[in-house]
C-alpha cells in the first residue's frame, strides 16, 4: 500500500507522488516511513531524502527542515 509523499521548499513544490517508503535524515538518525507509520513531527538534518516506489528511486538533497507524518 503506497503512501502519499509531498516535499516542499520555502518557495515551491519539489515533489508530489506515491511511494512505498520514504527515507529521511532525521536529527537522531535515518528514518524510514512506511504505510501505517505513527503520526510524527521531527526535525531534519543535512542529508538526502530517498523516495522509493517499486524499482524507482528519486533522491533529494535537504539542508534541514521538518518532516510531518499524518495518519
C-alpha positions as CSV (number, residue, x, y, z in Angstrom):
1,X,0.0,0.0,0.0
2,X,1.7,3.2,-1.1
3,X,1.8,6.4,0.9
4,X,1.3,10.0,-0.4
5,X,4.6,12.0,-0.3
6,X,4.8,15.8,-0.6
7,X,8.2,17.5,-0.5
8,X,8.2,21.3,-0.4
9,X,10.8,24.0,-0.2
10,X,10.4,27.6,1.1
11,X,9.2,28.7,-2.3
12,X,7.8,25.8,-4.3
13,X,6.5,22.2,-4.5
14,X,9.5,20.0,-5.1
15,X,7.8,16.5,-5.3
16,X,4.4,15.1,-5.0
17,X,3.5,11.4,-5.6
18,X,3.1,8.0,-4.1
19,X,5.9,6.0,-2.5
20,X,6.4,2.6,-0.9
21,X,9.0,4.0,1.5
22,X,10.4,7.4,2.2
23,X,13.8,7.6,3.9
24,X,14.8,10.8,5.6
25,X,17.8,12.1,7.6
26,X,16.2,12.8,10.9
27,X,18.1,14.7,13.6
28,X,18.6,11.5,15.5
29,X,19.5,9.3,12.5
30,X,17.9,8.0,9.3
31,X,14.1,7.2,9.5
32,X,12.1,5.0,7.1
33,X,8.5,5.9,6.7
34,X,6.1,3.2,5.5
35,X,2.3,3.0,5.2
36,X,0.7,2.9,8.6
37,X,3.5,4.8,10.3
38,X,2.5,6.5,13.5
39,X,2.0,10.3,13.3
40,X,5.3,12.1,13.7
41,X,6.8,15.6,13.7
42,X,10.6,15.8,13.7
43,X,13.5,18.0,12.5
44,X,15.7,17.0,9.6
45,X,19.4,17.2,9.3
46,X,21.7,17.8,6.3
47,X,21.4,14.7,4.0
48,X,19.4,13.0,1.3
49,X,15.7,12.2,1.2
50,X,15.0,9.0,-0.8
51,X,11.6,8.3,-2.2
52,X,11.2,4.7,-3.4
53,X,8.3,3.3,-5.4
54,X,8.7,-0.1,-6.9
55,X,12.1,-0.3,-8.6
56,X,12.2,3.5,-9.0
57,X,14.0,5.8,-6.6
58,X,14.1,9.6,-6.5
59,X,16.7,11.5,-4.4
60,X,16.5,15.0,-3.0
61,X,19.2,16.9,-1.0
62,X,18.0,18.6,2.2
63,X,19.9,21.0,4.4
64,X,17.4,20.9,7.3
65,X,13.7,21.4,7.9
66,X,10.9,19.3,9.3
67,X,9.0,16.1,8.5
68,X,5.4,15.6,9.3
69,X,3.8,12.2,9.1
70,X,0.0,12.2,9.2
71,X,-2.4,9.3,9.5
